[in-house]
Structures are given as structure tokens and as C-alpha cells.
Amino acid sequence: MEKQQIITIEPGKRGGKPCIRGLRITVYDILEYLASGMTQEQILKDFPDLTAEDIRACLSYAADRERQSLVK
């Protein structure tokens, strides 16, 4: 599945923040969990609707945004 299909933005959901597959779990949430020391396995256990591909898409999305901010 392409990153664009995994990371969705809906104006009325979570304030228009990038979410995972239309769920109410944001890219920011996943990045915060990883930054706090949670492992991918712990996140997947706590959120059974997520997949490892979803987590990789969040990391890729964040890297793309960082890359874009450096270009500006």
C-alpha cells in the first residue's frame, strides 16, 4: 500500500492532522510513542488496528515533511 493511501487528512477529524487510514490515530501520536521509547511491537499490541506498514508510513511521512522544510 502506498504511503498516500495510509496517511489521510480529513478536515473534520483530529483537527485535520494527518491520520492513519482514516482512524483517529495521528502520525504525531505514533512518532510520540516511538520517541518515548515504545517499540513497534508495543504499539501494535496496544493498537491492534495498526500494522507495521502503518508505522513505517508515519516515519516516511515525517521524513518527507522534514526534507520539505529544509528545501524552503
Order of alpha helices (4+ residues) and beta strands (2+ residues): alpha-beta-beta-alpha-alpha-alpha
